[in-house]
Amino acid sequence: MIEHSTRTVDGTEVDVVVLSEGPWRAVLTNLGARLVELHVPDKSGRTADVVLQRPTLEEMAHDENYFGATAGRYANRIKEGQFVLAGAGVQLSLNEGKNHLHGGIRGFDQHVWRTHLDRDANSVRFSRMSRDGEEGYAGNLDTHVTYTLVPPVLRIGIRATTDAATIANIVNHAYFNLGGHDSGTILDHVVRIRSSFYTPVDDELLATGEVRAVDGTAFDFRTPTAIGARLAEVDNAAAGREVTDSAGYDHNFVLDGEGMREVFEATDPRSGRRLTLSSNQPGLQFYTGGYLRGVSAKAPLEVYPAYAGFTLETQTFPGAPNHPHFPSARLEPGESYVNSIELRFGTV
C-alpha cells in the first residue's frame, strides 16, 4: 500500500511517501531521496521505528548528519577536493574543513528529487539530474534511487548514468538502531562483517591509501562481536569533532567476495531484531554514531546520545580517485553506476 502527501519546506513543495504492508511501514521523502522512518516487528511482534531522523522536514533540509539521505555525487571524503580525471585536474567544493565530503556544500541530500510511484510493486523512485559543474563535478549525471518494501525486505537501488567522464559513489546514509531509534545506544548490538581488510584513516578521517588486515585488531568482526566490545582500541581523532573517550568506528571495510552477496549482520539482544545486509559494492563505511550526542531527534526524544545508531554505507572506497589501487569510481558515458542494497529483517 502506498500513501502520498505533500508538505512545504522553505517555500518548496516536497513529497512524503509511505510504503506499508501489514505492520511494516517505510516513510520516505523526495527531500534528499531520504528514508524517514522504518517500522519493523521484534521477536514478540511489537513494531518499532528502527532508523534515526531529525524531528522535522525543515531540519532534514539542513541536516549535517545526513540522516537517512542519499549522499552523493561522491559520498565519503576526497582530500582537498582534488583529483585528476582524464588527464585534467578537478577541484570540487570544500565543505569539511579543507576537504570534500558527501558531495559538497549542497550535495544530493539537500535537493528535492522528482517522485515516481509504483503501486503494484509497493515502490517509489526518486530521480534528479545533477548538472555539469555542480559542486565541481563534470558531466550531467542522471540518478535514480528506488525504495521497494516487500517484507521482510527493504530494497534500495541506486543507478546513475553520465554524458561525460566523471566519478560516482552514491550511498544510502540511514542510521539504524534495531532496538528502536529511541532505545539508547547500539553498543550492545552484535555485529558480523564479512571483511578481512579495512582502509585506515588519518586525523582528518581521510583514507591513507593503506589496506590493512583486520586480523588481531578492533576491526575484526568476522565472528559476531558487540559493537562496544573494543571501542577503546579504535584510534580515531574525529576530524576535529568534539567527542568523549573514543569516537568509535567511522571506517571503510573491504568486503569479501564480489557481486551481490550477504556482507553484514547485526542483532539487538533485547528486541531480538536482526538485520542482514546484502550488497554488490566493494566497501562498507561502518559508522557507529560517535558524533551524534546532542543532535535533535524524533519524538519521544529531544536529542540523541552518542552511539545512537550505525550506518551501512555500501560504497566505492573513500578517496578512490587519488588511490589508483582502490576500486575505480570512474563512470563513463554508456556505463551505468549501480549500487544495490538489500536490508532483510528477522528475529532471533
BELHURA-V708930 format. One record per backbone hydrogen bond with DSSP energy under -1.0 kcal/mol. CO is the residue of the C=O (numbers start at 0). NH is the residue of the N-H. E is the energy in kcal/mol with one decimal. If there is no record, write none. Layout:
# BELHURA-V708930
co->CO nh->NH e->E
co->CO nh->NH e->E
This chain:
# BELHURA-V708930
co->0 nh->19 e->-2.3
co->2 nh->17 e->-2.7
co->4 nh->15 e->-2.8
co->6 nh->13 e->-3.2
co->8 nh->11 e->-2.2
co->11 nh->8 e->-3.3
co->13 nh->6 e->-2.5
co->14 nh->29 e->-1.3
co->15 nh->4 e->-2.3
co->16 nh->27 e->-3.1
co->17 nh->2 e->-2.2
co->18 nh->25 e->-3.2
co->20 nh->23 e->-1.9
co->23 nh->20 e->-2.1
co->24 nh->38 e->-3.2
co->25 nh->18 e->-3.0
co->26 nh->35 e->-3.2
co->26 nh->36 e->-1.6
co->27 nh->16 e->-2.9
co->28 nh->33 e->-2.1
co->29 nh->31 e->-1.3
co->29 nh->112 e->-2.8
co->31 nh->69 e->-2.4
co->33 nh->28 e->-2.1
co->36 nh->26 e->-2.2
co->37 nh->49 e->-2.9
co->38 nh->24 e->-1.6
co->39 nh->47 e->-1.7
co->41 nh->44 e->-1.8
co->45 nh->41 e->-1.9
co->47 nh->39 e->-2.1
co->48 nh->180 e->-3.3
co->49 nh->176 e->-2.3
co->52 nh->297 e->-1.0
co->55 nh->59 e->-1.9
co->56 nh->60 e->-1.9
co->58 nh->61 e->-1.2
co->59 nh->62 e->-1.4
co->65 nh->68 e->-1.6
co->67 nh->34 e->-2.6
co->68 nh->172 e->-2.9
co->70 nh->170 e->-2.2
co->71 nh->107 e->-2.0
co->72 nh->168 e->-2.5
co->73 nh->102 e->-1.3
co->75 nh->101 e->-1.7
co->77 nh->80 e->-2.1
co->77 nh->99 e->-2.1
co->78 nh->81 e->-2.1
co->80 nh->91 e->-3.2
co->82 nh->89 e->-3.0
co->84 nh->87 e->-2.0
co->87 nh->84 e->-2.9
co->89 nh->82 e->-1.3
co->95 nh->98 e->-1.8
co->98 nh->94 e->-1.6
co->98 nh->95 e->-2.2
co->99 nh->77 e->-2.2
co->100 nh->103 e->-2.1
co->106 nh->109 e->-1.8
co->107 nh->110 e->-1.3
co->110 nh->31 e->-2.6
co->113 nh->126 e->-1.8
co->115 nh->124 e->-3.0
co->117 nh->122 e->-2.1
co->121 nh->148 e->-2.1
co->122 nh->117 e->-2.7
co->123 nh->146 e->-2.8
co->124 nh->115 e->-2.2
co->125 nh->144 e->-3.2
co->126 nh->113 e->-3.2
co->127 nh->142 e->-2.6
co->129 nh->140 e->-2.9
co->130 nh->133 e->-2.4
co->132 nh->135 e->-2.2
co->133 nh->136 e->-2.1
co->134 nh->92 e->-1.9
co->136 nh->132 e->-3.3
co->140 nh->129 e->-3.1
co->141 nh->160 e->-1.8
co->142 nh->127 e->-2.1
co->143 nh->158 e->-2.6
co->144 nh->125 e->-3.2
co->145 nh->156 e->-2.6
co->146 nh->123 e->-2.4
co->147 nh->154 e->-2.8
co->149 nh->152 e->-2.1
co->151 nh->344 e->-2.9
co->152 nh->149 e->-2.6
co->153 nh->342 e->-2.7
co->154 nh->147 e->-2.3
co->155 nh->340 e->-2.3
co->156 nh->145 e->-2.8
co->157 nh->338 e->-2.8
co->158 nh->143 e->-2.8
co->159 nh->336 e->-3.1
co->160 nh->141 e->-2.7
co->165 nh->330 e->-2.9
co->168 nh->74 e->-3.6
co->170 nh->70 e->-2.6
co->172 nh->67 e->-1.4
co->174 nh->51 e->-1.8
co->175 nh->309 e->-2.0
co->176 nh->179 e->-2.1
co->179 nh->182 e->-2.1
co->185 nh->188 e->-1.5
co->186 nh->227 e->-2.8
co->188 nh->226 e->-2.4
co->189 nh->266 e->-2.1
co->190 nh->224 e->-2.3
co->191 nh->264 e->-2.2
co->192 nh->194 e->-1.9
co->193 nh->255 e->-2.8
co->195 nh->213 e->-2.1
co->196 nh->253 e->-2.4
co->197 nh->211 e->-2.9
co->199 nh->207 e->-2.0
co->201 nh->204 e->-2.0
co->205 nh->201 e->-1.9
co->211 nh->197 e->-2.6
co->213 nh->216 e->-2.3
co->216 nh->219 e->-1.3
co->218 nh->220 e->-1.1
co->220 nh->192 e->-2.1
co->224 nh->190 e->-2.9
co->225 nh->228 e->-1.5
co->229 nh->232 e->-1.7
co->230 nh->233 e->-1.8
co->237 nh->240 e->-2.3
co->248 nh->287 e->-2.3
co->250 nh->285 e->-2.4
co->251 nh->198 e->-2.2
co->252 nh->283 e->-1.7
co->260 nh->278 e->-2.4
co->262 nh->193 e->-2.6
co->263 nh->276 e->-2.4
co->264 nh->191 e->-2.7
co->265 nh->274 e->-2.9
co->266 nh->189 e->-2.7
co->267 nh->271 e->-2.2
co->270 nh->42 e->-2.2
co->271 nh->347 e->-1.9
co->272 nh->267 e->-2.5
co->273 nh->345 e->-2.3
co->274 nh->265 e->-2.5
co->275 nh->343 e->-2.9
co->276 nh->262 e->-2.7
co->276 nh->263 e->-1.5
co->277 nh->341 e->-2.2
co->278 nh->260 e->-2.0
co->281 nh->254 e->-2.5
co->282 nh->314 e->-2.7
co->283 nh->252 e->-2.9
co->284 nh->312 e->-2.0
co->285 nh->250 e->-1.4
co->286 nh->310 e->-2.5
co->288 nh->291 e->-1.6
co->288 nh->306 e->-3.0
co->291 nh->294 e->-2.3
co->294 nh->303 e->-2.6
co->297 nh->300 e->-1.4
co->301 nh->296 e->-1.9
co->303 nh->293 e->-2.4
co->306 nh->185 e->-2.2
co->309 nh->175 e->-2.9
co->311 nh->313 e->-1.2
co->312 nh->284 e->-2.6
co->314 nh->282 e->-2.1
co->316 nh->319 e->-1.4
co->318 nh->321 e->-2.1
co->319 nh->322 e->-1.8
co->322 nh->325 e->-2.4
co->328 nh->167 e->-2.2
co->330 nh->165 e->-2.3
co->331 nh->334 e->-2.1
co->336 nh->159 e->-1.9
co->338 nh->157 e->-2.4
co->340 nh->155 e->-2.6
co->341 nh->277 e->-2.1
co->342 nh->153 e->-2.5
co->343 nh->275 e->-2.8
co->345 nh->273 e->-2.9
